[in-house]
């Protein structure tokens, strides 16, 4: 009976209610270390779906090897997942981790320093307790703090898979403040955290910040190399260590990556310069013409967290945005030059691959998905400095007033756009005609000639689509939106899909990477969800399409009678096989169309030069030329 009572006591210690977690070892005593690496790992669905946390923990242990605890101590707080062993939160050092990992499974031992099975890792109190416990038990000369999970820039960090709790930037700041924590380096191994809003929140608590402007792949940082470097050289400079983190991350095989080392001590000067620039930009929010100038600048290639179904992006590269503004507003040249200089002083080191061109290392909120009400709801997490904040609020308010479409006029040799501010975006668009419905398959940007005229390219009926090479009847059309062209000519398109893989059933952006010179393509699905506040939360589960995946593809169905100009509809379904490829070829039999399209920002635009084609048995025939979209969508009335 005594043994049974002891077992029950141990069990009760293990399942202590939320807020009542217990230290499970009696011999925790403060021990001085030279370098302390603290990791707050919300394993979440990244562990449940792809075991990403386990993979990175293995890299951490491989990098640590036989390093002395006097030179480097690693403390990990992990949990927040439905995966067995990852519920609640658990505190361990590298010693407990090594013992736990000896059987290849993390989280199946009671030999830990602290465990609370009901803790919400997306709750400020959980983070505050962890950081305070660290401060009490692990004194050190040099400290690094890494946050590991999903990220959303100004919308915060982390999603506890069990509770759906998420930490706002204010939550993180308050937890750091309450715990009295400061760090030499703060890193976010998470999406979209290389943002000015994040840097502003972290500035009081750190010297350097490492974060990605763009979404991150599920593999995340490569921990082995930089932890080994820190163990072998305990005096390594943090800027040098940051460069190693950036370089090893960028050397992974995944595409569409950015990572930056940011000097937090320079953030106040940058914000001060941005405050003055925001005040100077206020006149551009007082007219539709001024708004279009600013709106056009937000369409730079360096846009992050982009999707099509919800429209827009989370953030844009600050330096690229300022360059685009400067090209159209000579009167702001001096203020822009000062801010640009401050950015260069703040971003100590950054890298981006060719699919994320023009990235300068630090992003800022885009207005494309933000309403005045949502901006107010985000509060201090979105605000930077009064001058800039006032400019941004005015920009959001005037955005809803711009309902005018660019006027397209026919010329002798092409098309002219009535565009006094030179802010319209012009594309050649390609459609599938399903009865009287036009469904957008893709677009290509058009540039004017020396006379300011636009010309539609002669179309041969070819476009991109998914094809099972062993079965010509097994294919799926895609709605592909042009995003950017890299320095080497590589092109990035995005397409909206639903992806089903075993237990995973998710909406996703399909990033389509194309190298026209080599013909190489890569398809990477980036899942996302919509948070209760309406903000999109991108996952780090960047997934290459695999055999047995089911893909449902979506595209924009044009409807000029609606306020939005159309709606998203499903246009294809395909089970991926080992022989499925993205091909650029003549489209399957059917009716298709091509037109010139012009828009201001993300507002509904206008069409001209519509041509209708019939494709049959690999041959394309022009059916109708110079029609208009209304006539095409109302065939019965048009033929009376």
Buried (B, 14 or more C-beta within 10 A) or exposed (E): EEEEEEEEEEEEBBEBEBEEBEBBEEEBEEEEBBBBBBBBBBBBBBBBBBBBBBBBBBBBBEBBEEBEBEBBBBBBBBBBBBBEBBBBBBBBBBBBBBEBBEEEEBBEBEEBBBBBBBBBBBBBBBBBBBBBBBBEBBBBEBBBBBBBBBBBBBBBBBBBBBBEBBBBBBBBBBBBBBBEBBBBBBBBBBBBBBBBBBBBBBBEBBBBBBBBBBBBBBBBBBBBBBBBBBBEEBEBEBBEBBBBBBBBBBEEEBBBBBBBBBBBEBBEBBBBBBBBBBBBBBBBBEEBEBBBBBBBBBBBBBBBBBBBBBEBBBBBBBBBBBBBBBEBBEEBEEBBBBBBEBBBEBBBBBBBBBBBBBBBBBBBBBBBBBBBEBBEEBEBBBBBBEBBBBBBBBBBBBBEEBEEBBEBEEEEEBBBBEBEBEBBBBBBBBBBBEEEBBBBBBBBEBEBEEEEBBBBEEBEBBBBBBBBEEEEEBBBBBBBBBBBBBEEEBBBBBBBBBBBBEEBEBBBBBBBBBBEEEEEBBBBBBBBBEBEEEBBBBBBBBBEBEEEBBBBBBBBBBBBEEEEBBEBEEBBEBBBBEEBEBBEEBBBEEBBBBBBBBBBBBBBBBBBBBBBBBBEEEEBEEBBEEBBBEEBBEEEEEEE
